[in-house]
Amino acid sequence: MKVTQTTAPVAPQDRLVMIDALRGAALFGVLLINMMWFAGMDSESVTRATFDALPTAALDARVDDLVDLLVSAKAIGVFSFLFGVGFAMQLESLERRGVSPRRRYARRLTGLLILGLVHWLAIWSGEILHVYAVAGFIMLLLTRVRTRWLVIVGLTLAVLARPIAGRLYLLTGGDGSLLTPALDHDMAQRLQVFAHGSFADAVALQFRQDIYWKLTSGTALAAVLHALGRFMVGMAVARKGLLRDPAAHWRGAAILAAIALPVGFVLEHDWAVLGFLLDLGWQPQPLAAEIFKHVCASVGVVCMTAGYVALFMLLWMVPATRRALSVFAPAGRMALTNYLSHTAINYLLFFGFGLALIGRVGITVCLALSVAVYLSQLVISRWWLKRWNYGPFEWLWRWWTHGARPPFRRVVA
């Protein structure tokens, strides 16, 4: 089979191991957060009282605080940021190869959208690929926007999209509750279906309730705008070449990490910030107070995400830590395959047609299970890429993108 310039494996100069490693490290956080949904913690299917009655409840409370502070929203934030980085780098690579970058990348996004919609509508309502594809198409319209504006608009969307667009249901007949969304979910019914129903039952319920809610409440719009903001910042960073040569930008990375991580840590405790302002005499309306807390948390997430990326850059410059962090790179190169496998694994662990652990284990057990699954994926990814050029879904995606079958099996000289 003839290997074309565009279907051949990515050239070394176009593949940054640090970016693969950072993506691979973020994959663990994505796995853990998604597993918590399947375990019933974020899926409106298991009551708080049920988790409080578990023998691990006391430890779970402490672990939950740590996960919320260090992982929640940050892992997917790194993923989104790196999508924007990859977007810019791939467009540049396609142009360098003499390929029409917009047309080819539009085809790539179409493949991702089809895969994401199938995953979303027919498998799991919590998936994110379709959101990335829609935001990616918007990005194609922004390739000529100045870098400064990418950063300004991108950060604005990353901070405000969820607090504002995510509350559109208040303007469309929602019940006005500020502490819990106006979800028409019968938790007992959801648990019954998830713990004892078939796969088809579980998907049908998610379609009727979760997907309908996201489409009508503004949550789906907020997700796209939120991802778009992070993509824009990632594209701006890629344009400046900040991740291509970390050593050339170590001072900026050190300053960013030193400032962003502590600030993010403080803002993540949004209730404390609000309490301080209330003590000073501020008397906001309930909706204003709720949005303020959410904006604080959003700024905190953006700061901590930026701090994590900067800290990773600094650690990558030290030979010993670079060797240690490189272990994540194979998982990052197979991120799409690994991400999709998380859904199957979680279904089998938590739902009724598997081990039915939903509502029976807390976040501590989820953390342990996530570590076990993730370590196995690190081993499998490394083994796989020694024999094949791509992960299975990465190979199919590349085939669709370029319209020609890329070489799958690795040729060892």
C-alpha positions as CSV (number, residue, x, y, z in Angstrom):
1,M,0.0,0.0,0.0
2,K,1.3,3.4,-0.9
3,V,1.8,5.8,2.1
4,T,1.0,9.4,1.3
5,Q,2.6,12.4,2.9
6,T,-0.6,13.1,4.8
7,T,-1.4,9.6,6.0
8,A,2.1,8.7,7.2
9,P,2.7,8.8,10.9
10,V,3.3,12.3,12.3
11,A,6.8,13.5,11.8
12,P,9.0,13.9,15.0
13,Q,9.0,17.7,14.5
14,D,5.2,17.8,14.5
15,R,4.9,15.5,17.6
16,L,5.7,17.1,21.0
17,V,6.1,14.4,23.6
18,M,5.5,16.9,26.4
19,I,2.0,17.6,25.0
20,D,1.3,13.9,24.7
21,A,2.4,13.4,28.3
22,L,0.3,16.3,29.6
23,R,-2.7,15.0,27.8
24,G,-2.0,11.5,29.1
25,A,-1.7,12.9,32.7
26,A,-5.0,14.8,32.3
27,L,-6.7,11.6,31.2
28,F,-6.6,10.2,34.7
29,G,-8.6,13.2,36.0
30,V,-11.1,12.8,33.2
31,L,-11.5,9.1,34.1
32,L,-12.0,9.8,37.8
33,I,-14.6,12.5,37.2
34,N,-16.5,10.4,34.7
35,M,-16.4,7.4,37.0
36,M,-18.0,9.5,39.8
37,W,-20.9,10.1,37.4
38,F,-21.4,6.4,36.8
39,A,-21.1,5.8,40.6
40,G,-24.1,8.0,41.1
41,M,-22.4,11.1,42.6
42,D,-23.1,13.5,39.8
43,S,-25.9,11.8,37.9
44,E,-28.9,12.6,40.0
45,S,-29.5,9.0,40.7
46,V,-28.2,8.3,44.3
47,T,-29.1,10.3,47.3
48,R,-26.5,12.0,49.6
49,A,-27.9,9.9,52.5
50,T,-27.0,6.7,50.7
51,F,-23.3,7.8,50.4
52,D,-23.3,9.1,53.9
53,A,-24.3,5.6,55.1
54,L,-21.3,3.9,53.5
55,P,-18.5,2.6,55.8
56,T,-16.1,4.8,53.9
57,A,-18.2,8.0,54.4
58,A,-15.8,9.8,56.7
59,L,-12.8,9.2,54.4
60,D,-15.0,9.9,51.3
61,A,-15.7,13.4,52.6
62,R,-12.0,14.3,52.8
63,V,-11.2,12.7,49.4
64,D,-14.1,14.5,47.8
65,D,-12.7,17.8,49.0
66,L,-9.3,17.0,47.5
67,V,-10.8,15.8,44.2
68,D,-13.0,18.9,44.0
69,L,-10.1,21.2,44.7
70,L,-7.4,19.5,42.6
71,V,-9.1,17.6,39.8
72,S,-12.7,18.6,39.1
73,A,-13.0,20.8,35.9
74,K,-9.2,21.1,35.8
75,A,-8.5,17.8,34.0
76,I,-11.1,18.5,31.3
77,G,-9.8,22.1,31.2
78,V,-6.3,20.8,30.3
79,F,-7.8,18.6,27.7
80,S,-9.8,21.5,26.1
81,F,-6.7,23.7,26.2
82,L,-4.6,21.1,24.4
83,F,-7.3,20.6,21.8
84,G,-6.8,24.3,20.9
85,V,-3.1,23.8,20.9
86,G,-3.4,20.8,18.6
87,F,-5.8,22.6,16.4
88,A,-3.3,25.3,15.6
89,M,-0.4,22.9,15.2
90,Q,-2.3,20.6,12.9
91,L,-3.4,23.5,10.7
92,E,0.2,24.6,10.5
93,S,1.3,21.1,9.7
94,L,-1.3,20.6,7.0
95,E,-0.4,23.9,5.4
96,R,3.3,23.0,5.5
97,R,2.5,19.7,3.7
98,G,0.7,21.6,0.9
99,V,-2.8,20.5,2.0
100,S,-5.8,22.8,2.2
101,P,-5.9,23.1,6.0
102,R,-9.4,24.3,6.5
103,R,-11.0,21.7,4.2
104,R,-9.0,18.9,5.7
105,Y,-9.6,19.9,9.3
106,A,-13.3,20.4,8.6
107,R,-13.4,16.7,7.5
108,R,-11.5,15.8,10.7
109,L,-14.1,17.6,12.8
110,T,-17.0,16.0,10.9
111,G,-15.6,12.6,11.8
112,L,-15.3,13.7,15.4
113,L,-18.9,15.0,15.4
114,I,-20.3,11.8,14.0
115,L,-18.4,9.7,16.6
116,G,-19.4,12.1,19.3
117,L,-23.1,12.2,18.4
118,V,-23.3,8.4,18.3
119,H,-21.5,8.3,21.7
120,W,-23.8,11.0,23.2
121,L,-27.1,9.9,21.8
122,A,-26.8,6.2,21.8
123,I,-24.3,5.4,24.6
124,W,-23.6,8.0,27.3
125,S,-25.2,11.4,27.9
126,G,-22.0,12.8,29.7
127,E,-19.7,12.5,26.7
128,I,-17.8,15.6,25.4
129,L,-16.6,14.8,21.9
130,H,-19.6,16.3,20.1
131,V,-19.1,19.5,22.1
132,Y,-15.4,19.6,20.9
133,A,-16.5,19.1,17.3
134,V,-19.0,21.9,17.3
135,A,-16.6,24.3,19.1
136,G,-13.9,23.2,16.6
137,F,-16.1,24.2,13.6
138,I,-16.5,27.7,15.2
139,M,-12.7,27.8,15.6
140,L,-12.3,27.4,11.9
141,L,-14.0,30.7,11.5
142,L,-11.5,32.3,13.9
143,T,-8.2,31.3,12.4
144,R,-7.5,34.9,11.3
145,V,-8.4,36.5,14.6
146,R,-5.5,38.3,16.2
147,T,-3.8,36.4,19.1
148,R,-4.6,39.2,21.6
149,W,-8.3,38.8,20.9
150,L,-8.1,35.1,21.1
151,V,-6.8,35.4,24.6
152,I,-9.3,38.1,25.7
153,V,-12.4,36.5,24.3
154,G,-11.2,33.0,25.1
155,L,-10.7,33.8,28.8
156,T,-14.0,35.6,29.0
157,L,-15.9,32.6,27.6
158,A,-13.9,30.2,29.8
159,V,-15.0,32.2,32.9
160,L,-18.5,33.3,32.0
161,A,-20.0,30.7,29.7
162,R,-21.1,28.3,32.4
163,P,-22.2,30.8,35.1
164,I,-24.4,32.7,32.6
165,A,-25.4,30.5,29.6
166,G,-25.8,27.5,32.0
167,R,-28.6,29.4,33.8
168,L,-30.8,30.1,30.8
169,Y,-33.4,27.7,32.2
170,L,-34.3,30.4,34.7
171,L,-35.6,32.4,31.8
172,T,-37.4,29.6,30.1
173,G,-39.8,28.3,32.7
174,G,-37.4,26.8,35.2
175,D,-38.4,26.8,38.8
176,G,-35.9,29.4,39.8
177,S,-34.0,27.2,42.2
178,L,-30.5,28.4,42.7
179,L,-29.0,25.5,44.6
180,T,-30.2,22.7,42.4
181,P,-31.2,22.9,38.7
182,A,-34.8,22.5,37.8
183,L,-34.4,18.8,36.8
184,D,-37.4,16.6,36.5
185,H,-35.5,13.6,37.8
186,D,-36.9,10.9,40.0
187,M,-33.8,9.7,41.7
188,A,-35.3,6.4,42.8
189,Q,-36.4,5.7,39.2
190,R,-33.0,6.5,37.8
191,L,-31.3,4.3,40.3
192,Q,-33.7,1.5,39.6
193,V,-32.9,1.7,35.9
194,F,-29.2,2.1,36.2
195,A,-28.8,-0.6,38.9
196,H,-31.2,-3.2,37.4
197,G,-32.1,-2.2,33.9
198,S,-30.5,-3.2,30.6
199,F,-28.1,-1.1,28.6
200,A,-31.0,0.0,26.3
201,D,-33.0,1.1,29.4
202,A,-30.1,3.1,30.7
203,V,-29.5,4.9,27.3
204,A,-33.3,5.6,26.8
205,L,-33.6,7.2,30.3
206,Q,-30.5,9.4,29.7
207,F,-31.9,10.4,26.3
208,R,-35.3,11.4,27.8
209,Q,-34.0,13.2,30.8
210,D,-30.3,14.2,30.5
211,I,-30.0,15.1,26.9
212,Y,-33.4,16.8,26.8
213,W,-32.4,18.9,29.8
214,K,-29.0,19.9,28.3
215,L,-30.6,21.0,25.0
216,T,-33.4,23.0,26.6
217,S,-31.7,24.5,29.6
218,G,-28.7,26.2,28.1
219,T,-26.3,23.7,29.4
220,A,-25.4,22.4,26.0
221,L,-24.8,26.0,24.7
222,A,-22.7,26.7,27.8
223,A,-20.6,23.6,27.2
224,V,-19.8,24.6,23.6
225,L,-18.9,28.2,24.6
226,H,-16.9,27.1,27.5
227,A,-14.9,24.7,25.4
228,L,-14.5,27.3,22.7
229,G,-12.9,29.7,25.1
230,R,-10.3,27.2,26.2
231,F,-9.7,26.3,22.5
232,M,-9.0,29.9,21.7
233,V,-6.5,30.3,24.5
234,G,-4.8,27.0,23.4
235,M,-4.6,28.3,19.8
236,A,-3.0,31.6,21.0
237,V,-0.4,29.7,23.1
238,A,0.4,27.5,20.1
239,R,0.8,30.5,17.9
240,K,3.4,31.9,20.3
241,G,5.2,28.6,20.3
242,L,5.3,28.5,24.1
243,L,5.0,24.7,24.4
244,R,7.5,23.9,21.7
245,D,10.5,25.1,23.7
246,P,9.7,25.2,27.4
247,A,13.3,26.1,28.3
248,A,13.0,29.3,26.4
249,H,10.0,30.3,28.5
250,W,10.8,29.0,31.9
251,R,10.7,32.4,33.7
252,G,7.2,33.1,32.4
253,A,6.1,29.6,33.4
254,A,7.6,29.9,36.8
255,I,5.8,33.3,37.4
256,L,2.5,31.9,36.1
257,A,2.7,28.8,38.3
258,A,3.7,30.9,41.4
259,I,0.7,33.3,40.9
260,A,-2.0,31.2,39.3
261,L,-2.0,28.2,41.6
262,P,-2.4,30.1,44.9
263,V,-5.0,32.5,43.4
264,G,-6.9,29.6,41.9
265,F,-6.7,27.8,45.3
266,V,-8.3,30.8,47.0
267,L,-11.0,31.4,44.4
268,E,-11.9,27.7,44.3
269,H,-13.2,28.3,47.9
270,D,-15.9,30.6,46.4
271,W,-18.0,30.4,49.6
272,A,-15.2,31.9,51.6
273,V,-14.8,34.8,49.1
274,L,-18.5,35.4,49.2
275,G,-18.5,35.2,53.0
276,F,-15.8,37.8,53.2
277,L,-17.7,40.2,51.0
278,L,-20.9,39.6,53.0
279,D,-19.0,40.5,56.1
280,L,-18.0,43.8,54.5
281,G,-21.7,44.6,54.0
282,W,-22.5,43.4,50.4
283,Q,-26.1,42.3,50.2
284,P,-26.6,40.7,46.8
285,Q,-29.8,39.1,45.4
286,P,-29.8,35.3,45.6
287,L,-29.2,34.9,41.9
288,A,-26.4,37.5,41.9
289,A,-24.7,35.7,44.8
290,E,-25.0,32.3,43.1
291,I,-23.5,33.7,39.8
292,F,-20.8,35.4,41.8
293,K,-19.8,32.2,43.5
294,H,-19.8,30.3,40.1
295,V,-17.7,33.0,38.5
296,C,-15.2,32.8,41.4
297,A,-15.0,29.1,40.9
298,S,-14.6,29.5,37.1
299,V,-11.8,32.0,37.5
300,G,-10.2,29.6,40.0
301,V,-10.4,26.7,37.6
302,V,-8.9,28.7,34.8
303,C,-6.0,29.8,37.1
304,M,-5.3,26.3,38.4
305,T,-5.5,24.9,34.9
306,A,-2.9,27.5,33.7
307,G,-0.9,26.8,36.8
308,Y,-0.9,23.0,36.1
309,V,0.3,23.5,32.5
310,A,3.0,25.9,33.6
311,L,4.2,23.6,36.4
312,F,4.2,20.7,34.0
313,M,6.5,22.7,31.6
314,L,8.9,23.4,34.5
315,L,9.0,19.8,35.6
316,W,9.6,18.8,32.0
317,M,12.8,20.8,31.9
318,V,14.4,18.6,34.6
319,P,15.8,15.4,33.1
320,A,14.8,13.2,36.0
321,T,11.2,14.4,36.2
322,R,10.9,14.5,32.4
323,R,11.7,10.8,32.3
324,A,9.1,10.1,34.9
325,L,6.4,12.2,33.2
326,S,7.2,10.6,29.8
327,V,5.4,7.5,31.0
328,F,2.1,9.3,30.4
329,A,2.9,10.1,26.7
330,P,1.6,6.8,25.2
331,A,-1.7,7.2,26.9
332,G,-1.9,10.7,25.6
333,R,-1.2,9.6,22.0
334,M,-4.1,7.2,22.4
335,A,-6.4,9.6,24.3
336,L,-9.4,9.1,22.0
337,T,-9.3,5.3,22.3
338,N,-8.7,5.4,26.0
339,Y,-11.4,8.0,26.6
340,L,-14.0,5.9,24.7
341,S,-13.0,2.8,26.6
342,H,-13.7,4.6,29.9
343,T,-17.4,4.5,29.0
344,A,-17.5,0.8,28.5
345,I,-15.4,0.1,31.6
346,N,-17.6,2.3,33.8
347,Y,-20.8,0.8,32.5
348,L,-19.5,-2.7,33.4
349,L,-18.3,-1.6,36.8
350,F,-21.4,0.4,37.9
351,F,-24.5,-0.5,36.0
352,G,-26.9,-3.5,36.5
353,F,-25.6,-5.5,33.5
354,G,-22.2,-5.4,35.1
355,L,-21.0,-5.4,38.7
356,A,-23.8,-2.9,39.7
357,L,-21.6,-0.9,42.0
358,I,-23.7,2.3,41.6
359,G,-24.6,3.7,45.1
360,R,-22.6,1.0,46.8
361,V,-19.2,2.6,46.8
362,G,-18.0,6.1,47.5
363,I,-15.4,8.4,46.0
364,T,-12.5,6.6,47.8
365,V,-13.2,3.4,46.1
366,C,-13.8,5.3,42.8
367,L,-10.3,6.8,43.2
368,A,-8.8,3.3,43.8
369,L,-10.6,1.9,40.8
370,S,-9.5,4.9,38.6
371,V,-5.9,4.3,39.6
372,A,-6.2,0.6,38.7
373,V,-7.9,1.3,35.3
374,Y,-5.5,4.1,34.5
375,L,-2.4,2.1,35.3
376,S,-3.6,-0.7,33.0
377,Q,-4.2,1.9,30.2
378,L,-0.6,3.2,30.6
379,V,0.7,-0.3,30.2
380,I,-1.6,-1.3,27.3
381,S,-0.9,2.0,25.5
382,R,2.8,1.6,25.7
383,W,2.6,-2.0,24.5
384,W,0.2,-1.1,21.7
385,L,2.3,1.7,20.3
386,K,5.3,-0.5,20.1
387,R,3.5,-2.6,17.6
388,W,1.1,-0.1,15.9
389,N,1.4,3.5,14.8
390,Y,-2.0,4.6,16.2
391,G,-4.6,3.6,18.7
392,P,-7.6,1.9,17.0
393,F,-9.9,4.9,17.0
394,E,-7.0,7.3,16.2
395,W,-6.3,5.2,13.1
396,L,-9.9,5.2,12.0
397,W,-10.2,8.9,12.6
398,R,-7.0,9.6,10.5
399,W,-8.3,7.3,7.7
400,W,-11.6,9.3,7.6
401,T,-9.7,12.7,7.8
402,H,-7.3,12.0,4.9
403,G,-9.6,9.7,2.8
404,A,-6.7,7.1,2.5
405,R,-5.8,4.3,4.9
406,P,-2.8,5.1,7.0
407,P,-0.2,2.5,7.8
408,F,-1.4,0.7,11.0
409,R,1.3,-1.8,11.9
410,R,4.6,-0.3,12.9
411,V,7.5,-1.3,10.7
412,V,10.6,-2.1,12.9
413,A,13.9,-1.6,11.1
